[in-house]
Amino acid sequence: MSNQHERPKGAGFILDKPCQKDIFIPELLSEDALAFGQAGLEFVEREILPHVEKFEWGETKIKANIEAMKKAGDQGLLMVEVPEEYGGLGMGLTATTCLSEKVAQYGSFTVTMLCHTGIGTLPILFFGNEYQKQRYLPKLATGEWLAAYALTEANHGSDALGAKTRAVLSEDGKHYILNGEKIFITNGGFADVFTVYAKVDGQHFTAFIVEKSFPGVSIGAEEHKMGIKGSSTTTIRLEDALVPVENVMGEIGEGHKSALGVLDIGRFKLGVGVMGMAKRMIAVSAAYANENERQQFKKPISSFGMIRRKLADMAAKVFAVESMGYRTAGLIEEAVEHLDKNDAGYATQVAKVFEEYNVECSIIKVLGSETAAFVIDEAVQVHGGYGFIEEYEVARNYRDERINRIFEGTNEINRLLLPATLLKRSMTGRAPVMPMYMKLAGRVKDAGADLFEGLDAPFLPDLVKMVEAVRLMTLYAFGTTLRKNMVQIQKPDFVMGKGEYFFEKLANMIIQLFAMESVVKRAQMLVARNGQEKAANAVSLASVACYDGMNVVDCEYRTLMTGIAGGNPAEIAEHEAAAARMRYYAPMDVIGLKESIAALIVDRQRYVV
Ligand SMILES: Cc1cc2nc3c(=O)[nH]c(=O)nc-3n(C[C@H](O)[C@H](O)[C@H](O)COP(=O)(O)OP(=O)(O)OC[C@H]3O[C@@H](n4cnc5c(N)ncnc54)[C@H](O)[C@@H]3O)c2cc1C
């Protein structure tokens, strides 16, 4: 457990009372970070958005992508994370988060660029040796070479470590000979360098840096996709491909470290990146709904309550993901700043920091992608029939956003990871979940115990109490699931069937808890910094997010507990009585709050905090 002055540990929000320590919020972004984000936005508005047709359709796609990435490289947009000694800018995660969301205005380019700077470049940065970093990073930082990440195979998607691609050492010991095929590789059509995963001697899962020009490497045709049509997705075939032994990345048999480590980062980047698109869709919808654009019944459609409700819901959900994203970026950046840059294992330590916060990264990926889906779906609805017509960008975005729930680990796999990681940390003593649950279960039964005692909130105490209610319900549900399934849960097939139903419900509760805690903390900080009046909209957004979060948790708790009780009425009643002790809804006029949020969006024609 963390105290006021310690940095919270990964997933600490489940174990600790609502966070009192300040968190990183986007309002704290440095001028440099904001300037960099603005440069990214201007680049996309100038070089990408006016030329979408070149990316989307036909033969020009690869050429357009290469040209765009070279220009992005010339502008310094590809070098933000690469340390200065390898030709980059070495900026922290809060700044790169700002850049990621600002460039995310057109799905295809977002995927291309974030693939290159993220899962393309970062394996080498975090897990490559000095030779590999010197050889590749300076070229990747400038865009001279472009990168891709090749893990998925035809029969191994979610079960990625089951890869069948083989690597065998050549007789002279100078090369590994790779055979196999990777599918669905983003940037495949033009990447110069691939991180490829293969099993040495069919057994030891290992990472290799493979250049397109190596003998035996060939690239397949472009996939015809439902969305992100302007991005490149191909197979990469390895037929007796000769990879120099110097290009083994990390140790033989330890490829899982980079394969999974890089996905933590990729998930974080995806979740925060899609917020850029979601904010754009709020602005586009508000502009369309306003007076001059669209009138029905002689009134602008922005005057109708159901349209206003949509705008408010879009904003409250974006506020939640934005708050979680920057909070996590701040936590990771702070942890990285405490590492010794001169230590030979520095880059690997950075990857370990991401691993510490992998629960947060998965949450951001899931809620980010699902929020983007919600926002874009509602944006289409605001546009009515026109939203279904390709001329309007909402139609394209509707197709483009769909992939976000599938790649970087499907949302099912990410949900599975949440309780599974907590379970692992609980069993290894890293997180004292069970002792805390046992204590809580005792207090819940004690009618005289005040479950909310000791909550110290100078601002927004009712919202803090709601967060605590959700934390207690989540802890209770998690502990009960473990207690009732202690034997089965340790068997590998627990998550087949019913066990996975339980895990999904727990995951949804954990996700809402982190979202609620993040929005309330941000709103508290804005009240403290700017006063009640100026922070009123942030408080409204946080209140709506909390109300919706409480509803989700309440519903998931009830369904989960009926399953755990196996339908036993007495047990169900016991869990319901426990919920009645823990549940708390702050009194609020949810409809009035939404109306005030919507009024601001309609007036300013954009997402407003
Ligand atoms: C456009 C695009 C770009 C991509 N880019 C890349 C890339 O650059 N590099 C790369 O390596 N890969 C890439 N991928 C692959 C992508 O990561 C995989 O498609 C994804 O991981 C899912 O694997 P799969 O398609 O085999 O689905 P499957 O694993 O077969 O899953 C099918 C369904 O079953 C569910 N499922 C699977 N296992 C479980 C479980 N244990 N519990 C519950 N549900 C489960 C899944 O969530 C999904 O709903 C890309 C894919 C696409 C479409």
PDBQT file of the ligand as one rigid body, heavy atoms in Angstrom, charges set to zero:
ROOT
HETATM    1  C1  LIG A 701      -5.555  -4.380 -39.402  1.00  0.00    +0.000 C 
HETATM    2  C2  LIG A 701      -4.762  -5.256 -38.494  1.00  0.00    +0.000 A 
HETATM    3  C3  LIG A 701      -3.474  -4.901 -38.146  1.00  0.00    +0.000 A 
HETATM    4  C4  LIG A 701      -2.711  -5.735 -37.335  1.00  0.00    +0.000 A 
HETATM    5  N1  LIG A 701      -1.409  -5.403 -37.055  1.00  0.00    +0.000 NA
HETATM    6  C5  LIG A 701      -0.608  -6.319 -36.454  1.00  0.00    +0.000 A 
HETATM    7  C6  LIG A 701       0.801  -6.094 -36.348  1.00  0.00    +0.000 A 
HETATM    8  O1  LIG A 701       1.315  -5.039 -36.748  1.00  0.00    +0.000 OA
HETATM    9  N2  LIG A 701       1.568  -7.062 -35.809  1.00  0.00    +0.000 N 
HETATM   10  C7  LIG A 701       1.034  -8.228 -35.349  1.00  0.00    +0.000 A 
HETATM   11  O2  LIG A 701       1.783  -9.063 -34.862  1.00  0.00    +0.000 OA
HETATM   12  N3  LIG A 701      -0.308  -8.472 -35.404  1.00  0.00    +0.000 NA
HETATM   13  C8  LIG A 701      -1.134  -7.551 -35.964  1.00  0.00    +0.000 A 
HETATM   14  N4  LIG A 701      -2.479  -7.793 -36.071  1.00  0.00    +0.000 N 
HETATM   15  C9  LIG A 701      -3.028  -9.009 -35.519  1.00  0.00    +0.000 C 
HETATM   16  C10 LIG A 701      -3.895  -8.791 -34.284  1.00  0.00    +0.000 C 
HETATM   17  O3  LIG A 701      -3.073  -8.436 -33.208  1.00  0.00    +0.000 OA
HETATM   18  C11 LIG A 701      -4.717 -10.056 -34.039  1.00  0.00    +0.000 C 
HETATM   19  O4  LIG A 701      -5.688 -10.111 -35.074  1.00  0.00    +0.000 OA
HETATM   20  C12 LIG A 701      -5.355 -10.088 -32.687  1.00  0.00    +0.000 C 
HETATM   21  O5  LIG A 701      -4.381 -10.243 -31.693  1.00  0.00    +0.000 OA
HETATM   22  C13 LIG A 701      -6.391 -11.216 -32.548  1.00  0.00    +0.000 C 
HETATM   23  O6  LIG A 701      -5.895 -12.425 -33.004  1.00  0.00    +0.000 OA
HETATM   24  P1  LIG A 701      -6.763 -13.278 -34.052  1.00  0.00    +0.000 P 
HETATM   25  O7  LIG A 701      -7.142 -12.383 -35.158  1.00  0.00    +0.000 OA
HETATM   26  O8  LIG A 701      -6.032 -14.502 -34.371  1.00  0.00    +0.000 OA
HETATM   27  O9  LIG A 701      -8.086 -13.639 -33.256  1.00  0.00    +0.000 OA
HETATM   28  P2  LIG A 701      -8.289 -14.879 -32.279  1.00  0.00    +0.000 P 
HETATM   29  O10 LIG A 701      -7.166 -14.952 -31.316  1.00  0.00    +0.000 OA
HETATM   30  O11 LIG A 701      -8.599 -16.093 -33.074  1.00  0.00    +0.000 OA
HETATM   31  O12 LIG A 701      -9.592 -14.423 -31.488  1.00  0.00    +0.000 OA
HETATM   32  C14 LIG A 701     -10.917 -14.586 -32.016  1.00  0.00    +0.000 C 
HETATM   33  C15 LIG A 701     -11.883 -14.171 -30.906  1.00  0.00    +0.000 C 
HETATM   34  O13 LIG A 701     -11.716 -15.046 -29.775  1.00  0.00    +0.000 OA
HETATM   35  C16 LIG A 701     -11.431 -14.273 -28.631  1.00  0.00    +0.000 C 
HETATM   36  N5  LIG A 701     -10.527 -15.006 -27.757  1.00  0.00    +0.000 N 
HETATM   37  C17 LIG A 701      -9.338 -15.587 -28.048  1.00  0.00    +0.000 A 
HETATM   38  N6  LIG A 701      -8.806 -16.129 -26.941  1.00  0.00    +0.000 NA
HETATM   39  C18 LIG A 701      -9.661 -15.872 -25.922  1.00  0.00    +0.000 A 
HETATM   40  C19 LIG A 701      -9.688 -16.163 -24.527  1.00  0.00    +0.000 A 
HETATM   41  N7  LIG A 701      -8.714 -16.817 -23.927  1.00  0.00    +0.000 N 
HETATM   42  N8  LIG A 701     -10.753 -15.732 -23.815  1.00  0.00    +0.000 NA
HETATM   43  C20 LIG A 701     -11.760 -15.055 -24.390  1.00  0.00    +0.000 A 
HETATM   44  N9  LIG A 701     -11.796 -14.767 -25.694  1.00  0.00    +0.000 NA
HETATM   45  C21 LIG A 701     -10.757 -15.156 -26.447  1.00  0.00    +0.000 A 
HETATM   46  C22 LIG A 701     -10.801 -12.991 -29.153  1.00  0.00    +0.000 C 
HETATM   47  O14 LIG A 701     -10.891 -11.940 -28.207  1.00  0.00    +0.000 OA
HETATM   48  C23 LIG A 701     -11.611 -12.754 -30.399  1.00  0.00    +0.000 C 
HETATM   49  O15 LIG A 701     -12.829 -12.138 -30.057  1.00  0.00    +0.000 OA
HETATM   50  C24 LIG A 701      -3.272  -6.943 -36.836  1.00  0.00    +0.000 A 
HETATM   51  C25 LIG A 701      -4.590  -7.280 -37.174  1.00  0.00    +0.000 A 
HETATM   52  C26 LIG A 701      -5.316  -6.483 -38.008  1.00  0.00    +0.000 A 
HETATM   53  C27 LIG A 701      -6.711  -6.917 -38.399  1.00  0.00    +0.000 C 
ENDROOT
TORSDOF 0
